[in-house]
Amino acid sequence: MSQNKIHLGTVLPAFIGIMIIVCLFFNKKIQLYRLNHSNFNLFWKMGWTIFSIWLISLAIFFIFLAKSNHSPIMNTPPDAIIILGSGLINNHPSPTLQARLDQGATIAAQYPNSFVIVTGGLGFDQKITEAAVMKAYLIDKYLIHPQRIVEESQSTSTELNLKNSVPLLNKIDLNQDSHIVVVTSDFHTPRAAAIARFQGYTQITSVSAETPLTTRYNAWLREYFAYISGWILREY
C-alpha cells in the first residue's frame, strides 16, 4: 500500500487482520455479550461460518492458480509477443512488471523476427504511460531495437490490453489468427488466455513470469476477485 498498490489484494488482508486483532483484544467482552444476546450469538456464528467457507474457496482457487502455472512448448515461432502491463512505481516498472518484461525479452531474444507489443496507459497521478516505460526498459536493458516494439498506451485493464492490441497487430500485417504469445504473471495466465480467446484470438500461447514473493499472495487474492468480476462483466 505504501507503493500505491491500493486494491483488494492489499486492503482486504489489512482489514481482516485489523478485525481479528480487535476480536482478540475484546474477546472477553464479546463472549460475555454473546451469552446474553442470542441474536448476536447467531449472527456471530453465521459470520464465522461464511468467513470459513470463503477461506476454503480461496484455498481452492490458490491451488488452481498454482497448478495452472506451466511453461508451454512452442512448436512455431510467434508472430508477436504481447507483454501485459502491471503497474509502475515512481515511473519505473514494478517488480511484477519487471519479471514480465524480463520473460518477454527472453522470448524476444529467441525469436528475433517477432514484434513486441507493450501494453499499458496512464495510471493515477502518472505523467508517462506504462507502455513507454516498458519500451524504454526493453531498449535500455536488453537492447531490443525500437522498431520491433509497438506501444499500446491507451488501456487500463487486461481486457483493454488485448482489445486495443488488435488494431496494432493489423498495422504490422498481423491479426487475431496469427500466433501470439501473451506474457504475464503466473497467477494471471489463465484469465488472460480466457479473455484473449473470448475476444477472438485463435493461436494464443500464454507464458508466465514468476510473481515476486513479497506481492505474490496479495496478487493471487486480487485475482480471485478479478475472476469473479470478469465473469460478471462477461470478459471471458
N, C-alpha and C positions, 0 to 999 in steps of 0.2 A: 504493500500500500504506500510505503514511503517513496517508491519508484513510480508513483501514479498508476499502479496496476490496481485500480479500484473496480472490481467486478464481483460477481457472486463467488468466484473461486477464492477470493481473499476476504470479502466482507462476511460471508456466511460462516466460515470457520471461526472468525473473530467473535461473531455474535453467539454462536453455540458455546464457545469457550467461556465467554463472559456469563452466559446464563447458567452454565454448570457451576462456575465459581460462586455465583450468587446463591444457587441452590445449596451448595455445600456450606456456605457461610451462615445461611439462615435455616439450616437443616432442622434443628430442634424446634424452631417456631413453626416451620412448615408442617412437620409431623404432628405437632400438637393441634394445629389448625385443621388438619385432615381428620383427626379423631372427632372433632366437634362439628364438622361441616361435611355431611355425606355428599352433597352435590359437588363440592370442591374436590373431595376424595375421588369421586367418579371421573371428574374432569382430569385430575392428576394422572390417574391410571390410563385413561384414554390417550392423553398426551404422550406418555412414555411408550405406550404400545405403538402408536403411529410413528413416533421417532425411531423405534426399534425396527419396524417394518421398512422404513425409509433407509436406515443404515444397511439392512440386508440387501435391498435393491441396489444401493450404491456399491456394495461389495461385489455383487454380481456384475455390475457394469464395469468396475475396475478390472475384474478377471477377463471380461470380454475384450477390453482395450489391450490388456497385456498379451492375450493370445492372438490379437489381430495384427500385432507388430511383427513384420517379417520383411526380408529383403528379396524382392522378386527377381527373377531371371529374365533379362531382356533378350529376346531372340533377334530382334531387328533394331537398328539404331533409331532413336527418337527423332522426329522432325522438329520438335520444340520441347523445351523444358520450362514449365511454369513453376516459379517459386512463389509460394503464398506468403504474404506478409504476416508479421506477428508483433508489431509494435516497436516503438523507438524509446530510448531513454536518453534525454539530453541530446537529441538529434543524432544519436548513434544506435546501431542495431542492438536490440535487447539480446541477452544470452540465448533465448529461444530462437530469435531470428538469425543470430549468427550461426547457430547449428544448422538451420535450414539452408542458409547461404553456402556454408562450407560443404554440405552434402550436394547442393546443386552444382557448385563449382567442380566437385569431384566428377560428377556425371558429365559436365560440360567438357572437362579435360579428356574424358574417354571418347566423347563424340564431338569432335571439333567442328563438324558441319551443322550441328543443331543450334537453332536460335534459342535464346534465353529470355523469357518474359518475367520481369519482376513486377509484383503487384502490391499496391497499397497507396491510398490517398493521404490527405491531410488529416491528422488526428487532432484532438482537442488541444488548443493552445500551441500548435506547431506551425512553423513558417516554411518548412520544407517537406515535400511529400516523402512517404516511406519508400516509394519506388525509386526516387532519386538517390536516397541514402543507400539503398540496396545496390543500385548500379555502381555507385562510387566505391562501395566495399568490394565488389567483384573485380572492378578495374584495378583498384589500388593493391589489394591483397593477392589476387590471382592473375592479374594481367590479362583478363579477358578483353578481347577487342571490343570497343564501344559499339561498333556496327552490328555485333552479334546480339546486343542487349536491347530489348524493347521494353519501354516503360508503360505500365498500366497504372495511371496515377489518379484515378477517379473513385476507386472503390473503398468501402469501409467494412466489408464483410466477405466471407468465403464465397457466398452466392454471387456477389457482385464481382469479386476477383475473377471468377471463371466466366461469368456472363460478359464482362467488359473485355475479356481477352479474345473473344471470338472475332470482333472486327479487326483486332491487331493481327490475329492469325491470317485473316483474309488479305491484309496488306502485304504479307510476305508469302502469298500464294499457298497458304495452308487453310485447313478448315477443321471442323469437328470430327471428320473421319480420318484425319491424319493421326499418326502415332504421337501422342502427347504424354510426356512424363510430368506428373504433378508432385512436387517436392513440398512436404510439410512435416509437421512434428508427428512423432509416433502415435500420440493419442488422437490425432486429428485425421489420420489417413482414411479410416472407414467412412466418416461423414463426408469428407471432401470428395472421395470417389463416388459416393452415392449422389451427391449434388451434381457432380460432373456428368454422370450417366443420365440423370434426370433432365439435364439441360441439352442432351443430345451428343455428348462426346462418346464416340464408339470404341476408340482404341486408347483407353486410359491405363497407364501404369503408375501406381502410387508408390512413391519412395519415401521412407520415413527418416527423419533425423531425431536423434535421441534428445529428449527433453532434459535440461539440467535438473539435478536432484532438488535444488533449492526451490524450484517452482513446479516440479512435476505433478504433485498430488493436488495442488491448487488448480493447475491447468486441467487435470482429469476431472475434478469436481465441476469446474466451469463447463467442461464438455458434456457432462451429464445433463445439465440444464439446456445446453445448446442443442442436444439431440431432441429433447422434448419440444423446445420452441421451433426447431426446424421441421418437426413433424406437424406441429400445429399450423405453421405458416406454409406448409407444403413446399418446402425447399428441396425435398427428395422423395 
